[in-house]
Amino acid sequence: MIIDVGDRTFDELDPVWLLNQYRAAEVDGAGAIMRMSRLADEHRLRVDLAKHLRDESVHAWLWTKALNDIDGEIVEVDEPYQKRLAFHFGLPRTLDDLLALTWVSESRGVEQYTQHMDIKDIPVSIRQILRAILKDETWHVSYIREELERRMRTDDALRATLDRALAADAMAVADIGFAGAASLDDRQLKTVNA
């Protein structure tokens, strides 16, 4: 598939396009974490979100640097995964909405980065960035999953919110057409207690 961005066109497998997708995801993620930080209702969650925000910013910088290192242009990604996810979910209004969406988004990121790591011929510099980012992303999925599990013990309605986020993910993935993307229902997301 060919993607038009301003006066440029990219093949969807073009490394410059792919790295711009990753960069956009990290920038959008930082915005969501900043919003969640303002809504956080417990000290531990505030601390975790502050660390998470730092990670997202560092990741955005790493992808920016990687693009610069390969003389790749930084372009706006008009329809990143997060925008499609939010479109299908609807406007997140609560901390629980944001936690569910962030968990789904971070889980999707882990899946995409892991698939990219499995590509045999990727440059060593990109593999090193993926390895470093995956360590952080795995922690993000873990702490948010733990927070969701804790909240679900006292709020049965949160399960419906999480199901809505999972459905939005499936629709966003279908919109974008991630090659080989598994349903998050079929993977580690089943670990959240119903």
C-alpha positions in Angstrom: 0.0 0.0 0.0 1.2 3.5 -0.8 0.7 6.3 1.7 0.7 10.0 0.7 2.0 12.5 3.2 2.1 16.0 1.9 4.3 16.0 -1.2 5.9 12.6 -0.3 4.7 9.0 -0.8 5.8 6.1 1.2 5.4 2.3 0.9 3.9 1.0 4.1 7.0 -1.1 4.6 9.4 1.8 4.1 11.6 2.1 7.2 11.1 5.9 7.2 7.4 5.5 7.3 7.5 2.7 9.9 9.8 4.7 12.2 7.5 7.7 11.8 4.6 5.5 12.9 6.5 4.4 16.0 7.5 8.0 16.7 3.9 9.2 16.4 2.7 6.4 18.7 5.2 7.5 21.4 4.3 11.2 21.1 0.6 10.4 21.3 1.2 8.1 24.2 3.0 10.9 26.1 -0.1 13.1 25.6 -2.4 10.4 27.0 -0.1 9.8 30.0 0.0 13.5 30.8 -3.8 13.6 30.8 -4.0 10.5 33.0 -1.5 12.0 35.4 -3.9 14.9 36.1 -6.7 12.4 36.9 -4.6 9.9 39.0 -6.2 9.3 42.3 -3.4 7.6 44.2 0.2 8.3 45.0 1.6 5.0 43.6 -0.3 5.6 40.3 1.1 9.1 40.1 4.6 7.9 40.5 4.2 5.1 37.9 2.6 7.6 35.4 5.5 10.0 35.9 8.0 7.3 35.1 5.8 6.2 32.1 5.7 9.8 30.8 9.5 9.9 31.0 9.7 6.6 29.1 7.3 7.8 26.3 9.3 11.0 25.8 12.6 9.1 25.6 11.1 6.6 23.2 9.9 9.5 20.9 13.4 10.9 21.0 15.0 7.5 20.2 12.8 7.2 17.1 13.5 10.8 16.1 17.2 10.1 16.4 16.9 6.9 14.4 15.1 8.8 11.7 17.8 11.4 11.7 20.6 8.8 11.6 19.2 7.3 8.4 18.5 10.8 6.9 14.8 10.1 7.1 12.4 12.9 7.1 10.1 13.4 10.1 6.5 13.5 8.9 3.2 13.8 10.6 1.2 10.6 10.7 -2.4 11.7 10.1 -4.1 8.5 11.2 -1.9 6.8 13.8 -3.2 3.7 15.6 -4.1 5.8 18.8 -6.3 8.1 16.8 -8.2 5.2 15.3 -8.4 3.5 18.7 -9.9 6.7 20.2 -12.3 7.1 17.3 -13.8 3.6 17.8 -13.8 3.9 21.6 -15.2 7.4 21.9 -14.0 10.3 24.0 -12.3 8.9 27.1 -13.9 10.7 30.0 -12.6 8.9 33.1 -9.4 7.6 34.5 -10.7 4.1 34.0 -11.3 4.9 30.3 -7.8 6.1 29.9 -6.3 3.2 31.8 -8.1 0.7 29.6 -7.2 2.5 26.4 -3.6 2.9 27.4 -3.3 -0.8 28.4 -4.7 -1.9 25.0 -2.5 0.6 23.2 0.7 -0.4 25.1 -0.1 -4.1 24.6 -0.5 -3.4 20.8 2.8 -1.6 20.9 4.6 -4.6 22.5 3.1 -6.8 19.9 4.3 -4.6 17.0 7.7 -4.1 18.4 8.1 -7.8 19.1 7.1 -8.6 15.5 9.7 -6.1 14.2 12.4 -7.6 16.4 11.7 -11.0 14.7 12.6 -9.5 11.3 16.0 -11.0 10.4 17.5 -8.2 8.5 16.8 -5.1 10.6 19.7 -2.9 11.3 21.5 -3.4 14.6 20.8 0.1 15.7 17.1 -0.4 15.3 17.2 -3.7 17.0 18.9 -2.1 20.0 16.3 0.6 20.2 13.5 -2.0 20.0 15.1 -4.1 22.7 15.4 -1.0 25.0 11.9 0.2 24.3 10.4 -3.3 24.7 11.7 -3.5 28.3 9.9 -0.3 29.2 6.7 -1.2 27.2 6.5 -4.5 29.0 6.6 -2.7 32.3 3.9 -0.3 31.2 1.6 -3.2 30.3 2.3 -4.8 33.6 1.7 -1.9 35.9 -1.4 -0.8 34.1 -2.7 -4.4 34.1 -2.1 -4.5 37.9 -3.9 -1.2 38.4 -6.9 -2.4 36.3 -7.1 -5.7 38.2 -7.0 -3.8 41.5 -9.8 -1.4 40.4 -11.9 -4.3 39.0 -12.1 -5.8 42.5 -14.3 -3.0 43.5 -15.8 -1.8 40.2 -17.6 -4.4 38.1 -18.4 -1.8 35.4 -14.7 -1.6 34.6 -14.8 -4.9 32.8 -17.3 -3.4 30.2 -14.9 -0.5 29.7 -12.0 -2.9 29.1 -14.1 -4.9 26.7 -15.0 -1.7 24.8 -11.3 -0.8 24.6 -10.5 -4.3 23.2 -13.3 -4.0 20.6 -12.0 -0.5 19.6 -8.5 -2.0 19.2 -9.8 -4.7 16.9 -11.5 -2.1 14.7 -8.5 0.2 14.8 -6.2 -2.7 13.7 -8.7 -3.5 10.9 -8.7 0.2 9.7 -4.9 0.4 9.6 -4.3 -3.2 8.4 -1.5 -4.2 10.7 -0.1 -7.3 8.9 -0.3 -10.4 11.1 -1.8 -8.6 14.1 -3.4 -10.9 16.5 -6.5 -10.1 18.4 -5.5 -8.8 21.9 -8.3 -11.1 23.3 -6.3 -14.0 22.0 -3.1 -13.0 23.9 -1.8 -11.8 27.2 -4.9 -9.5 27.8 -6.8 -12.5 29.0 -4.7 -12.2 32.1 -6.9 -9.4 33.4 -9.3 -10.9 35.8 -12.9 -10.7 34.7 
